[in-house]
Amino acid sequence: MERLSLKEVVAVRIEYDPERDLVYTYFASPGVKSAETVTVAPGVHADFARDGKLLGIEVIDASEVLGSEIEFKLPQINGFQSRKGEDSHA
């Protein structure tokens, strides 16, 4: 498995434009230009850099494609300590 240096780690940013009903998820620093855009599903486009790294994903007509509500479950992390020092899955 390839390891990333701290210089390569970028926070994911998600923006929603209600006027255009568009969601864009950024996986790169702002200002990085896309070299290629690939349609991965109707209304869903992925932007890639020249080196093939994923820069972002755009969802057009987001409320139709994603639905009115987005839900997901996070996996339980064993041994996780809450801020109060209590075991969160006790």
C-alpha distance (Angstrom), angle and dihedral (degrees) to the residues before:
residue distance angle dihedral
M1 . . .
E2 3.80 . .
R3 3.80 116.5 .
L4 3.78 122.7 -141.5
S5 3.75 123.8 -139.4
L6 3.81 118.9 -132.8
K7 3.80 88.2 -106.3
E8 3.82 88.9 63.3
V9 3.80 96.6 49.4
V10 3.81 112.3 97.2
A11 3.78 127.5 176.3
V12 3.79 114.7 -110.8
R13 3.78 112.9 -117.7
I14 3.81 124.9 -164.3
E15 3.80 122.5 -163.8
Y16 3.80 129.3 -174.6
D17 3.80 123.8 -161.0
P18 3.84 106.7 -161.7
E19 3.82 93.6 -170.3
R20 3.81 92.2 58.7
D21 3.85 94.4 26.5
L22 3.79 89.1 -129.3
V23 3.82 130.3 146.9
Y24 3.80 120.9 -162.7
T25 3.79 122.8 -173.5
Y26 3.81 113.8 -161.3
F27 3.81 120.1 -151.8
A28 3.81 95.3 171.5
S29 3.77 138.0 55.8
P30 3.80 115.8 -79.7
G31 3.79 113.1 -89.5
V32 3.81 97.2 33.1
K33 3.81 105.9 133.9
S34 3.78 123.7 -134.2
A35 3.81 117.9 -121.4
E36 3.80 95.2 -171.4
T37 3.80 137.9 16.2
V38 3.80 119.6 -157.0
T39 3.81 125.1 -167.2
V40 3.81 104.0 -133.3
A41 3.82 96.3 176.2
P42 3.81 134.7 -8.9
G43 3.81 105.4 -61.7
V44 3.83 93.8 3.8
H45 3.81 119.6 103.5
A46 3.80 130.3 179.0
D47 3.81 121.8 -152.7
F48 3.81 119.3 -148.9
A49 3.81 133.7 -168.7
R50 3.82 122.2 -129.3
D51 3.81 89.9 -95.8
G52 3.83 90.7 55.7
K53 3.82 97.4 -105.9
L54 3.79 116.3 144.5
L55 3.81 109.6 -111.2
G56 3.79 101.0 177.3
I57 3.77 150.2 -33.2
E58 3.80 124.2 -123.5
V59 3.80 122.9 -159.5
I60 3.80 115.4 -164.0
D61 3.83 117.4 -158.2
A62 3.80 85.9 15.8
S63 3.80 97.2 179.9
E64 3.80 89.5 55.7
V65 3.82 96.2 42.5
L66 3.82 97.5 40.1
G67 3.79 99.2 28.1
S68 3.77 127.3 -127.5
E69 3.79 93.1 -69.6
I70 3.78 131.0 38.7
E71 3.78 116.0 -156.4
F72 3.76 132.7 174.7
K73 3.77 138.1 158.4
L74 3.77 124.8 -128.0
P75 3.78 119.1 -138.6
Q76 3.79 117.3 -107.5
I77 3.80 113.1 -105.6
N78 3.80 112.2 -143.9
G79 3.78 115.8 -131.4
F80 3.80 94.3 14.5
Q81 3.79 111.7 157.5
S82 3.79 119.4 -146.1
R83 3.78 120.0 -134.2
K84 3.78 89.3 -97.8
G85 3.79 89.7 56.9
E86 3.81 93.7 -108.4
D87 3.77 122.3 132.0
S88 3.83 104.1 -104.7
H89 3.79 95.6 -147.4
A90 3.78 99.3 43.1
